[in-house]
């Protein structure tokens, strides 16, 4: 095994949105970084964007992670091993969490209290939005703070009755913030923004940055004498060789389940359950978005919603704690997307619903006793299901939207529902290396550092204390940027 030492260097594991964001902030602060990426091939695909609409795109196929599950229905674990990770396939939705998304869980128990606030994340939200060239609504609406947008988009006038009806109910209805880039774009990739093209590739010009592709992290090594991680061991996909890379600190950002798996694979005599886990918390509090899609047929033509519109959750005080839904309304085909640019109207509306679930230790991942990954290490056993409260919440969402439309004078017919209520289908897992100020309830502190391994930061959605009804990517990137900024300051102070 080859060994390399650079005690001033930070190793970042994963080049998805959060790992790339952390690496970018560290390099900007003058900290040398080595970025390990398990995949080899750069992002592939095609995107044709014109007149502010994505007209056609082709993305690389998703893979499945190594797992088994006793849950029924069987969950999914979608992965993309390649520079940029899942940002090579995503829709680009980047809503900010609202202030009460960080505090709502306290209605249930202190274990659901985030150790950070919305106000603390605002500058880091802005940093991530600048990188992604986001298009969003021109103002705040209930449940959806406005961001630092490169372009703004207001909803058409004939949808304003629904805007007013929603706001009378304490909800917002506005353009969905999207990392769609400029109005005109032809790219040899499937998404306007992916973290390799947008963040990693520019870093390659810096002498402080080194990218190792095909470098799959196998484990972090613990040094009990100094009570911190000493090195990462990785295996090259190119020639099968193993390498040991020492560093002053490590940022784990491989994706929620991959990061959790790496900590399990890093078990040692001091932490037999997994690195940094002396209380049995690692892998618990798994959560995901139940997702379904359905169509509406309007009784009269209205302006086509492209870009898509977003209806925010029912106010926290009017719903059960941590159980909420959001609705995304848009066009159902490319033809309508083109027609929307010319102010044309239609009668078909597609609706995507994201629900939530209450994280608990009943939903978890742990090392599998039956499945191995390609390197001979245990895969994961994924135990998660959507209970009756979660499913009922999603069903109620259909009726709620129909009532709002009726109140706004918009009559429509609900098409047959196509439920996709299978955990993992939304590709929004989180919570398995959760943050909390109290080590009894979380593995990470407010700066994404492990309470018991302070030179390891975990910077992806596995760190989420709870999950709200919004796409998690922007918030995970903001947390990663904030964590990296603090890590840089601490390293410089040594």
C-alpha positions in Angstrom: 0.0 0.0 0.0 1.4 3.4 -1.0 1.4 6.1 1.6 1.3 9.9 1.0 1.4 12.5 3.7 0.5 16.2 3.6 -0.5 17.3 7.1 -1.9 20.6 5.8 -4.2 19.1 3.2 -7.9 18.3 3.5 -9.2 15.3 1.7 -12.8 15.6 0.4 -14.5 12.4 -0.5 -17.1 12.8 -3.3 -17.5 15.3 -6.1 -21.3 15.7 -6.0 -22.8 19.1 -5.2 -21.8 19.1 -1.5 -18.3 17.8 -1.8 -17.5 20.1 -4.7 -19.0 23.0 -2.8 -16.8 22.2 0.2 -13.7 21.8 -1.9 -14.3 25.2 -3.6 -14.7 27.1 -0.4 -11.6 25.4 1.1 -9.5 26.3 -1.9 -10.8 29.9 -1.9 -9.7 30.1 1.8 -6.2 29.0 0.8 -6.4 25.4 2.1 -4.9 22.6 -0.1 -7.4 20.0 -1.1 -7.3 16.5 -2.5 -10.7 15.4 -3.9 -11.4 11.7 -4.2 -14.0 10.7 -6.8 -14.9 7.0 -7.1 -16.1 7.4 -10.7 -13.9 7.9 -13.8 -15.9 9.2 -16.7 -16.8 12.9 -16.9 -20.5 13.9 -17.2 -22.2 12.7 -20.3 -25.5 13.6 -22.0 -27.1 16.4 -24.0 -29.1 19.4 -23.0 -30.9 21.7 -25.4 -32.3 24.9 -23.8 -33.9 27.7 -25.7 -36.1 30.6 -24.8 -35.7 29.9 -21.1 -37.1 26.3 -21.5 -35.4 22.9 -21.4 -36.5 21.5 -24.7 -34.7 18.2 -24.6 -32.2 16.4 -22.5 -30.4 13.0 -22.3 -28.8 12.0 -19.0 -26.6 9.0 -18.1 -28.5 6.0 -16.6 -28.7 5.6 -12.9 -27.3 2.6 -11.1 -28.3 0.8 -7.9 -26.2 0.8 -4.8 -25.2 -2.6 -3.1 -28.1 -3.3 -0.7 -30.7 -5.7 0.5 -33.9 -5.0 2.4 -36.6 -6.7 4.4 -39.0 -3.8 3.7 -42.1 -4.2 1.6 -42.3 -2.5 -0.8 -38.6 -2.9 -1.5 -36.8 0.5 -1.4 -34.5 1.8 -4.1 -31.0 3.2 -3.8 -30.1 5.2 -7.0 -26.5 6.0 -7.5 -24.2 7.6 -10.2 -20.5 6.8 -9.8 -19.0 9.6 -11.8 -17.6 13.1 -11.4 -20.5 15.3 -10.4 -22.5 12.4 -8.8 -26.3 12.7 -9.0 -26.1 16.3 -10.2 -25.6 14.7 -13.6 -29.2 13.5 -13.5 -31.2 15.9 -11.3 -34.0 18.2 -12.2 -32.2 21.3 -10.8 -34.8 22.2 -8.2 -33.2 24.4 -5.6 -35.8 25.9 -3.2 -34.4 27.3 0.1 -35.8 25.8 3.3 -37.9 28.3 5.2 -37.0 29.5 8.7 -39.6 27.3 10.4 -38.3 24.2 8.6 -35.4 24.2 11.0 -37.6 24.6 14.2 -40.8 22.8 13.5 -39.6 19.5 14.9 -39.3 20.9 18.4 -43.1 20.5 18.6 -42.5 16.8 18.8 -39.2 16.5 20.8 -35.9 18.2 21.2 -34.2 15.4 19.2 -35.7 17.1 16.1 -34.1 20.5 16.8 -31.6 21.6 14.2 -28.4 23.1 15.6 -28.4 25.8 12.8 -30.9 28.4 11.9 -32.1 29.8 8.5 -30.4 33.1 9.3 -27.1 31.5 9.8 -27.4 29.7 6.4 -28.5 32.8 4.3 -24.9 33.8 3.2 -24.2 30.2 2.2 -27.5 29.8 0.4 -26.5 32.9 -1.6 -23.0 31.5 -2.3 -24.5 28.2 -3.7 -27.2 30.1 -5.7 -24.5 32.3 -7.4 -22.6 29.2 -8.5 -25.7 27.6 -10.1 -27.2 30.6 -12.0 -30.7 30.0 -10.5 -34.0 31.3 -11.9 -36.7 31.9 -9.3 -39.6 34.1 -8.2 -39.1 37.8 -7.8 -40.2 37.9 -4.1 -40.7 35.9 -1.0 -43.9 33.9 -0.7 -45.1 32.1 2.4 -42.9 29.0 3.0 -40.4 29.9 0.2 -37.8 32.6 0.8 -36.6 34.3 -2.4 -33.0 33.7 -3.2 -30.1 35.4 -5.0 -31.3 34.6 -8.5 -29.6 35.3 -11.8 -33.0 35.5 -13.5 -36.5 35.9 -12.1 -39.8 34.5 -13.4 -43.3 35.6 -12.5 -46.3 33.4 -12.9 -48.7 34.3 -15.8 -51.6 36.6 -15.0 -54.3 34.0 -15.3 -52.8 32.0 -12.5 -52.9 35.0 -10.1 -56.3 33.9 -8.6 -54.5 30.8 -7.3 -51.6 32.9 -6.0 -54.1 35.0 -4.0 -56.1 32.0 -2.8 -53.0 30.2 -1.6 -51.7 33.3 0.2 -55.0 33.7 2.0 -54.4 30.2 3.3 -50.9 31.0 4.4 -49.3 29.2 1.4 -47.2 30.5 -1.5 -47.6 29.8 -5.2 -44.7 31.0 -7.3 -42.1 29.9 -9.8 -40.0 26.9 -8.6 -36.4 28.0 -8.2 -34.4 26.0 -10.7 -30.6 25.8 -11.5 -31.4 26.0 -15.2 -28.7 28.4 -16.2 -29.0 30.9 -19.1 -32.0 31.1 -21.3 -30.1 29.6 -24.3 -27.8 26.6 -23.8 -26.5 23.7 -25.8 -24.4 21.4 -23.6 -22.8 18.0 -23.9 -24.2 17.1 -20.5 -27.7 16.3 -19.3 -28.1 19.2 -16.8 -27.5 22.9 -16.9 -25.6 22.7 -13.7 -23.6 19.7 -12.4 -21.0 20.0 -9.8 -18.1 18.7 -11.8 -18.6 21.3 -14.6 -19.6 24.1 -12.4 -17.3 23.7 -9.4 -14.6 21.0 -9.8 -13.4 21.8 -13.3 -12.6 25.5 -12.4 -10.6 24.3 -9.4 -8.3 22.3 -11.6 -6.5 25.6 -12.5 -5.5 26.1 -8.8 -2.2 24.7 -7.5 -4.0 24.1 -4.2 -6.3 21.5 -5.8 -5.8 17.9 -6.8 -8.5 15.6 -8.3 -8.1 11.9 -8.1 -10.8 10.0 -10.2 -11.4 6.3 -10.0 -10.3 6.6 -6.3 -12.9 4.7 -4.2 -12.6 5.5 -0.4 -12.6 2.2 1.5 -12.2 3.5 5.1 -11.0 6.2 7.3 -8.3 5.2 9.8 -8.7 6.3 13.4 -5.7 7.3 15.6 -6.7 6.7 19.2 -3.7 8.4 20.6 -4.7 11.8 19.3 -8.5 11.0 19.1 -8.9 11.9 15.4 -8.9 10.4 11.9 -5.4 10.0 10.6 -5.8 8.8 7.0 -8.2 7.6 4.3 -7.5 4.3 2.5 -8.7 4.2 -1.1 -8.6 1.8 -4.0 -7.9 2.8 -7.6 -10.4 1.6 -10.1 -7.7 2.0 -12.7 -5.2 -0.6 -11.5 -6.7 -2.1 -8.3 -3.9 -0.6 -6.1 -4.6 0.7 -2.6 -3.3 3.9 -1.2 -3.2 5.5 2.2 -3.5 9.2 2.3 -2.9 11.2 5.5 -4.4 14.6 6.0 -5.3 17.1 8.7 -9.0 16.8 8.1 -11.5 14.9 6.0 -14.8 16.0 4.5 -17.1 13.0 3.8 -19.6 14.0 1.0 -20.2 10.8 -0.9 -24.0 11.0 -0.8 -26.2 10.1 2.2 -26.0 6.3 2.1 -22.4 6.1 0.7 -21.2 8.4 3.4 -22.9 6.3 6.1 -21.5 3.1 4.6 -18.0 4.6 4.7 -18.3 5.3 8.4 -19.6 1.8 9.0 -16.6 0.4 7.0 -14.3 2.5 9.2 -15.2 0.7 12.4 -12.3 0.1 14.8 -11.8 -1.1 18.4 -12.7 2.3 19.8 -15.8 2.6 17.6 -16.9 -1.0 16.8 -20.3 0.2 15.5 -18.7 2.7 13.0 -16.4 5.6 13.2 -17.5 8.2 15.7 -20.5 6.2 16.9 -20.5 5.3 20.5 -24.2 5.6 21.0 -25.6 3.5 18.2 -26.9 6.5 16.2 -25.1 5.9 12.9 -27.5 4.8 10.2 -30.7 5.7 12.2 -33.3 8.3 11.5 -33.4 7.5 7.7 -36.0 9.5 5.9 -37.1 10.2 2.3 -39.8 11.9 0.3 -42.8 9.9 -0.7 -43.4 11.0 -4.3 -46.3 10.7 -6.6 -47.3 12.3 -10.0 -50.7 12.9 -11.4 -52.3 15.0 -14.1 -55.1 17.5 -14.2 -57.4 18.4 -17.1 -58.6 22.0 -16.9 -62.1 22.9 -18.0 -60.6 26.0 -19.8 -57.2 26.8 -21.2 -54.7 28.6 -19.0 -51.2 29.7 -19.6 -48.8 26.8 -19.7 -46.6 26.6 -16.6 -43.0 26.4 -17.9 -40.8 26.9 -16.0 -42.8 25.0 -13.3 -44.7 26.6 -10.4 -44.4 25.6 -6.8 -47.1 25.5 -4.2 -45.7 25.6 -0.7 -46.8 23.6 2.3 -49.8 24.2 4.6 -48.6 26.4 7.5 -46.8 24.5 10.3 -49.4 25.3 12.9 -52.2 23.8 10.8 -50.7 20.4 10.1 -49.2 17.6 12.2 -45.5 18.2 13.1 -43.1 17.1 10.4 -45.8 15.9 8.1 -46.2 18.2 5.1 -46.4 18.2 1.3 -45.4 20.5 -1.6 -46.8 20.6 -5.1 -45.0 21.3 -8.3 -47.2 22.2 -11.3 -45.9 22.2 -14.8 -46.4 21.1 -18.4 -46.7 17.4 -19.4 -44.7 17.3 -22.7 -42.1 19.1 -24.8 -44.7 20.5 -27.2 -46.4 22.5 -24.4 -43.0 23.6 -23.1 -42.2 25.2 -26.5 -45.7 26.6 -26.8 -45.4 28.3 -23.3 -42.7 30.6 -24.5 -45.1 32.2 -27.0 -47.8 32.8 -24.4 -50.0 30.0 -25.6 -52.4 28.2 -23.4 -53.4 24.6 -22.7 -55.7 22.4 -20.5 -53.2 19.8 -19.3 -51.2 20.3 -16.0 -48.8 17.8 -14.5 -48.5 17.7 -10.7 -45.7 16.2 -8.6 -46.2 15.9 -4.9 -43.4 15.5 -2.3 -44.5 14.4 1.2 -42.4 14.0 4.4 -42.0 11.5 7.2 -40.9 11.7 10.8 -37.3 10.4 11.2 -36.9 7.8 13.9 -34.7 4.9 14.8 -37.3 2.5 13.3 -36.0 3.5 9.8 -32.3 2.8 9.4 -29.5 1.4 7.4 -26.9 -1.0 8.7 -24.1 -3.2 7.3 -25.6 -6.1 5.3 -24.9 -9.7 6.3 -25.7 -11.0 2.8 -24.6 -8.4 0.2 -21.1 -7.2 -0.6 -19.9 -4.3 -2.7 -17.5 -4.7 -5.5 -14.5 -4.3 -3.1 -15.7 -7.1 -0.8 -17.1 -4.8 1.9 -20.6 -5.2 3.3 -23.3 -3.5 1.4 -26.2 -1.9 3.3 -29.4 -3.3 4.7 -32.1 -0.6 4.1 -35.1 -0.7 6.5 -37.7 1.9 5.7 -41.3 2.1 4.8 -43.9 4.8 4.6 -46.5 4.3 7.4 -50.2 5.1 7.2 -49.7 8.6 8.5 -47.3 9.4 5.7 -49.5 7.8 3.0 -52.6 9.5 4.3 -50.8 12.9 4.2 -50.0 12.4 0.5 -53.6 11.4 -0.3 -54.9 14.5 1.5 -52.6 16.6 -0.6 -54.7 15.7 -3.7 -57.9 16.9 -2.1 -56.3 20.1 -0.8 -55.0 21.2 -4.2 -58.4 20.5 -5.8 -60.0 22.6 -3.1 -57.6 25.5 -3.7 -58.2 25.4 -7.4 -61.9 25.4 -6.9 -61.7 28.4 -4.6 -59.6 30.2 -7.2 -62.2 29.5 -9.9 -60.2 26.9 -11.7 -62.2 23.8 -12.4 -60.5 20.6 -13.4 -60.6 16.8 -13.4 -58.0 14.6 -11.7 -56.6 12.0 -14.0 -55.8 8.5 -12.6 -53.0 8.8 -10.0 -49.7 7.1 -10.7 -48.3 6.6 -7.2 -44.6 6.2 -6.8 -44.6 5.8 -3.0 -41.5 3.6 -2.9 -38.7 4.8 -0.6 -35.7 5.9 -2.6 -37.7 6.8 -5.7 -37.3 10.5 -5.0 -33.5 10.1 -4.6 -33.8 12.2 -1.4 -32.5 10.0 1.4 -31.2 11.8 4.5 -30.7 11.8 8.2 -28.4 8.8 8.8 -25.4 10.9 10.2 -27.6 13.6 11.7 -26.7 16.9 13.2 -27.6 17.9 16.7 -26.1 20.1 19.4 -26.5 17.2 21.9 -24.4 14.1 21.2 -27.2 12.0 22.6 -29.3 12.8 19.5 -26.8 13.4 16.8 -23.4 12.4 15.5 -22.5 15.9 14.1 -22.3 19.3 15.7 -23.5 22.6 14.2 -20.5 22.7 11.9 -21.1 19.2 10.5 -18.1 17.9 12.5 -18.4 14.5 14.3 -18.7 15.1 18.0 -16.2 12.3 18.7 -14.0 12.7 15.6 -13.6 16.4 15.3 -11.4 16.4 12.2 -14.1 14.6 10.2 -17.0 16.6 8.7 -19.9 14.9 7.0 -21.4 17.3 4.4 -24.4 15.9 2.6 -28.0 15.2 3.3 -27.1 12.4 5.7 -26.5 15.3 8.1 -30.1 16.5 8.1 -31.8 16.6 11.5 -35.2 16.4 9.8 -36.5 16.4 6.3 -39.0 19.0 5.0 -41.0 18.8 1.8 -38.4 20.6 -0.4 -35.6 19.3 -2.6 -32.6 19.0 -0.2 -29.7 19.9 -2.6 -29.4 23.6 -2.0 -29.6 23.3 1.8 -27.0 20.5 1.8 -24.7 22.7 -0.4 -25.2 25.7 2.0 -24.3 23.5 5.0 -21.2 22.1 3.2 -20.0 25.6 2.4 -20.5 26.8 5.9 -18.8 23.8 7.3 -15.8 24.2 4.9 -15.5 27.9 5.8 -15.3 27.0 9.5 -12.9 24.2 8.9 -10.6 26.5 6.9 -10.5 29.0 9.8 -9.7 26.3 12.3 -6.9 24.8 10.2 -5.4 28.3 9.8 -5.6 28.9 13.5 -3.5 25.8 14.3 
